[in-house]
Amino acid sequence: MVRGSKAVPKGDGDILVQESKPELKEPPLYQVVMINDDYTPMEFVVEVLQVFFSKSREQATRIMLTVHTQGRAVCGVYTRDIAESKAMQVNRHARDNQHPLLCEIEAVGES
């Protein structure tokens, strides 16, 4: 008998079933990237980072300043569905408040 196998009775004889462990693959990750604009108030950006990305005030301020000085910054890294949802929520919230703030997603390692 093969190690890690079980004999399963089946009528006129035995069948050898070999057990195998499934190969699990980590899902690809995507980063939500906030893009700078010249019109959205800095305080609104900080609020968005706190509400939608659960950042502390200090973390949100640091990310906001990176967006302001470098033109863009990563807000968080998630699986594709979550990243798309967060970007969509931020973009909708910005439009609802008449701000042109924009978040996009990109595969990790793509920037």
C-alpha positions as CSV (number, residue, x, y, z in Angstrom):
1,M,0.0,0.0,0.0
2,V,1.3,3.5,-0.8
3,R,1.9,5.8,2.1
4,G,-0.8,8.5,2.5
5,S,-3.3,6.3,0.6
6,K,-6.5,4.6,1.7
7,A,-8.0,1.4,0.5
8,V,-11.7,2.0,-0.2
9,P,-13.8,-1.2,-0.4
10,K,-15.7,-1.4,-3.7
11,G,-17.6,-4.5,-4.3
12,D,-15.3,-7.1,-5.9
13,G,-12.0,-5.5,-5.0
14,D,-10.3,-2.6,-3.4
15,I,-9.5,0.7,-5.1
16,L,-6.5,2.6,-4.0
17,V,-7.2,6.4,-3.5
18,Q,-4.2,8.6,-3.1
19,E,-4.8,11.7,-1.0
20,S,-3.2,15.0,-2.1
21,K,-3.1,18.4,-0.6
22,P,-4.7,21.1,-2.8
23,E,-2.3,23.8,-3.9
24,L,-3.4,27.2,-2.5
25,K,-2.3,30.3,-4.3
26,E,-2.5,33.7,-2.7
27,P,-4.8,36.1,-4.6
28,P,-3.1,39.0,-6.5
29,L,-3.0,42.2,-4.6
30,Y,-3.9,45.7,-5.8
31,Q,-3.1,49.1,-4.3
32,V,-5.5,52.0,-4.1
33,V,-3.7,55.1,-5.3
34,M,-4.9,58.6,-4.6
35,I,-4.2,61.1,-7.3
36,N,-3.5,64.8,-6.6
37,D,-5.6,67.6,-7.9
38,D,-5.5,71.4,-7.4
39,Y,-9.0,71.7,-6.0
40,T,-9.8,69.2,-3.3
41,P,-9.2,70.6,0.2
42,M,-6.5,68.9,2.2
43,E,-8.9,68.4,5.2
44,F,-11.3,66.6,2.9
45,V,-8.5,64.2,1.8
46,V,-7.6,63.5,5.4
47,E,-11.2,62.8,6.3
48,V,-11.5,60.4,3.3
49,L,-8.4,58.5,4.4
50,Q,-9.7,58.2,8.0
51,V,-13.2,57.1,7.0
52,F,-12.5,54.8,4.0
53,F,-9.1,53.5,4.8
54,S,-9.2,53.5,8.7
55,K,-6.1,55.7,8.9
56,S,-5.3,57.6,12.1
57,R,-5.2,61.4,11.8
58,E,-1.4,61.3,11.7
59,Q,-1.3,58.6,9.0
60,A,-3.9,60.3,7.0
61,T,-2.1,63.6,7.2
62,R,1.2,62.0,6.1
63,I,-0.5,60.3,3.1
64,M,-2.3,63.5,2.2
65,L,1.1,65.4,2.2
66,T,2.6,62.7,0.0
67,V,-0.3,63.1,-2.5
68,H,0.2,66.9,-2.4
69,T,4.0,66.9,-2.9
70,Q,4.5,63.8,-5.1
71,G,1.3,63.8,-7.1
72,R,0.0,60.4,-5.8
73,A,0.2,58.0,-2.8
74,V,-0.9,54.5,-1.9
75,C,-3.8,54.5,0.5
76,G,-3.9,50.7,1.0
77,V,-3.3,47.3,-0.5
78,Y,-6.1,44.8,-0.9
79,T,-7.5,42.0,-3.0
80,R,-9.0,43.2,-6.3
81,D,-12.6,43.3,-5.3
82,I,-11.9,45.3,-2.1
83,A,-9.6,47.7,-3.8
84,E,-12.2,48.3,-6.6
85,S,-14.9,48.9,-4.0
86,K,-12.8,51.3,-1.9
87,A,-11.7,53.3,-5.0
88,M,-15.4,53.5,-6.2
89,Q,-16.6,54.6,-2.7
90,V,-14.0,57.3,-2.5
91,N,-14.7,58.6,-6.0
92,R,-18.5,58.6,-5.4
93,H,-18.1,60.4,-2.0
94,A,-15.8,63.0,-3.7
95,R,-18.3,63.6,-6.5
96,D,-21.2,63.8,-4.0
97,N,-19.2,66.6,-2.3
98,Q,-18.3,68.4,-5.5
99,H,-14.6,67.5,-5.4
100,P,-12.5,66.1,-8.2
101,L,-10.5,63.8,-5.9
102,L,-9.7,60.5,-7.7
103,C,-8.6,57.1,-6.6
104,E,-7.4,54.4,-9.0
105,I,-6.2,50.8,-8.5
106,E,-3.2,49.1,-9.9
107,A,-1.6,45.7,-9.4
108,V,1.1,45.7,-6.7
109,G,4.5,46.1,-8.3
110,E,3.0,47.9,-11.3
111,S,3.8,51.5,-10.3
